[in-house]
Amino acid sequence: MKPFRAELLALPKEVSALRRAVRAHVGAPCDDLQLCVGELLANVIAHVGEGAPATLTLTRTADGGTRVEVGDPGPRGWPVLRRAAGGDEGGRGLALLDAVAGRWGVRAGPGAGKTVWAELPPPLDRGARALDAGHSHR
């Protein structure tokens, strides 16, 4: 996969457009990657603010996986994994990201902002993980 970079405003309509652009760039089904992209951008909208500038970057990791990064100018709103209660309307995005990513985190920058990143294992590893977890993989 070639690196991919998109600069955009964090708007709800951009979430689905960005997921489609990522799939077109990859040229194959990439549900886990699209999930990560959507959840990270949704977090910018919810915690930094609708219309905040954001940057998405996709790169290949040394082991053949994919690294997705979403940067925003918000110095606050660092993501924290929590367990949502049954009646909660939100709070599940990072749990989903944590379930599909091999690892994820947050770092300071760009500028006064932050970048949230996730690394997805190579596609074959994802299938094996799903089988190990007792899930079917399509």
Number of C-alpha atoms within 10 A of each C-alpha: 12 8 12 15 14 14 12 14 19 23 18 15 9 15 19 13 11 18 20 13 15 22 15 12 14 16 10 9 11 14 12 17 24 20 15 26 25 20 19 26 26 20 21 27 21 14 14 21 16 15 13 16 18 21 18 22 16 24 17 18 14 9 8 15 19 22 22 25 23 24 25 26 19 22 15 11 13 18 15 11 13 11 11 13 10 7 6 9 8 9 15 16 20 19 16 15 24 18 11 22 22 18 14 17 14 16 12 16 15 14 11 11 17 20 23 22 22 24 24 24 21 16 14 10 14 18 16 14 17 14 12 10 9 9 11 11 10 5
